[in-house]
Amino acid sequence: MKDSLLEFSPGYVSGLFDRMSATYGKVNLVSSFGFAHFWRATCLKSLAVEPRHKCADLMCGMAEMTTLLKQVNGVSVDAFDFSAGMCEGAKRAVARNGWNDVTISQGDVLLLPSDARYDRVAVTFGLKTLAPDQLNRFAQILFGILATEGKVSLVEIYVPRARLLRLPYLFYLRWIIPAVGRLFLGNPDCYRSLAVYTENFARTENFAAMLKSVGFTVSTRPLFYGCAKLYLAEK
Ligand SMILES: C[S@@+](CC[C@H](N)C(=O)[O-])C[C@H]1O[C@@H](n2cnc3c(N)ncnc32)[C@H](O)[C@@H]1O
């Protein structure tokens, strides 16, 4: 998939993740050398979640972040994702853990009901497949669903600036991750397209400014020399 073919329609992106859903957990863990888990833990820490907080996990995948949020006693989590395959995986995680205060809903986060209110919102690795106009809309939605004094923490894979790290990193993103995808999925194309979305996101994103423009107080921080980026938005 070439940059010129970057496709952001909900049907296309949810289909992509449906195809990856059988292998996403393993490929994500192996290809990130476990960093994905570590960055989710950083996201959780930045949220300072307290017992009885009402939380949301947006673009929840297979409930990876929900699983971390549930480490805090007494929190409830509403998780949303538009991929049927990912939602099935998330529902299996709920059943396995016997959580009765977690809901998994299949739907587009750009269409979230405006009457929802959350104390804490987590978004991990879902930003790169949103086009700039969708990112802008997403910033508005986040502001709308967050309770006063609430926090949103978002983490996305990025491309480091330092040349020494950047070149091997890009090689890894473009060639090694698709090869791992081929190993598990028999087809590297889905994972190759994730590299294209990641590079495009790192080159074009202006998300912190978008969050500020809707009213959030925002701080950002590079994770592992800029291989990922954390945005903390507070209301
Ligand atoms: C890379 S996965 C990340 C999953 C999980 N949050 C994690 O930490 O691994 C991105 C997820 O975002 C979902 N997604 C992307 N755009 C979405 C949208 N507009 N509405 C709902 N889900 C979306 C995809 O279906 C996919 O499951």
The ligand as an SDF file (V2000), in Angstrom:
LIG
                    3D

 27 29  0  0  0  0  0  0  0  0999 V2000
   -3.7760   -0.8980   16.6600 C   0  0  0  0  0  0  0  0  0  0  0  0
   -5.3050   -1.3870   17.3510 S   0  0  0  0  0  0  0  0  0  0  0  0
   -5.0680   -0.9920   19.0540 C   0  0  0  0  0  0  0  0  0  0  0  0
   -5.8830   -1.8620   19.9640 C   0  0  0  0  0  0  0  0  0  0  0  0
   -5.6550   -1.6480   21.4580 C   0  0  0  0  0  0  0  0  0  0  0  0
   -6.1170   -0.3460   21.8950 N   0  0  0  0  0  0  0  0  0  0  0  0
   -4.2250   -1.8770   21.8990 C   0  0  0  0  0  0  0  0  0  0  0  0
   -3.7800   -1.2210   22.8500 O   0  0  0  0  0  0  0  0  0  0  0  0
   -3.5510   -2.7520   21.3390 O   0  0  0  0  0  0  0  0  0  0  0  0
   -6.3760   -0.0780   16.8410 C   0  0  0  0  0  0  0  0  0  0  0  0
   -7.8340   -0.3870   17.0810 C   0  0  0  0  0  0  0  0  0  0  0  0
   -8.5860    0.8020   16.8440 O   0  0  0  0  0  0  0  0  0  0  0  0
   -9.8170    0.4270   16.2390 C   0  0  0  0  0  0  0  0  0  0  0  0
  -10.3480    1.6290   15.5720 N   0  0  0  0  0  0  0  0  0  0  0  0
   -9.7070    2.4190   14.6690 C   0  0  0  0  0  0  0  0  0  0  0  0
  -10.4970    3.4450   14.3140 N   0  0  0  0  0  0  0  0  0  0  0  0
  -11.6640    3.3140   15.0090 C   0  0  0  0  0  0  0  0  0  0  0  0
  -12.8720    4.0600   15.0770 C   0  0  0  0  0  0  0  0  0  0  0  0
  -13.0550    5.1670   14.3400 N   0  0  0  0  0  0  0  0  0  0  0  0
  -13.8500    3.6240   15.9020 N   0  0  0  0  0  0  0  0  0  0  0  0
  -13.6890    2.5040   16.6510 C   0  0  0  0  0  0  0  0  0  0  0  0
  -12.5770    1.7430   16.6250 N   0  0  0  0  0  0  0  0  0  0  0  0
  -11.5540    2.1490   15.8160 C   0  0  0  0  0  0  0  0  0  0  0  0
   -9.4300   -0.7190   15.3190 C   0  0  0  0  0  0  0  0  0  0  0  0
  -10.5360   -1.5290   14.9820 O   0  0  0  0  0  0  0  0  0  0  0  0
   -8.4050   -1.4580   16.1580 C   0  0  0  0  0  0  0  0  0  0  0  0
   -8.9710   -2.4700   16.9350 O   0  0  0  0  0  0  0  0  0  0  0  0
  1  2  1  0
  2  3  1  0
  2 10  1  0
  3  4  1  0
  4  5  1  0
  5  6  1  0
  5  7  1  0
  7  8  2  0
  7  9  1  0
 10 11  1  0
 11 12  1  0
 11 26  1  0
 12 13  1  0
 13 14  1  0
 13 24  1  0
 14 15  1  0
 14 23  1  0
 15 16  2  0
 16 17  1  0
 17 18  1  0
 17 23  2  0
 18 19  1  0
 18 20  2  0
 20 21  1  0
 21 22  2  0
 22 23  1  0
 24 25  1  0
 24 26  1  0
 26 27  1  0
M  CHG  2   2   1   9  -1
M  END
$$$$
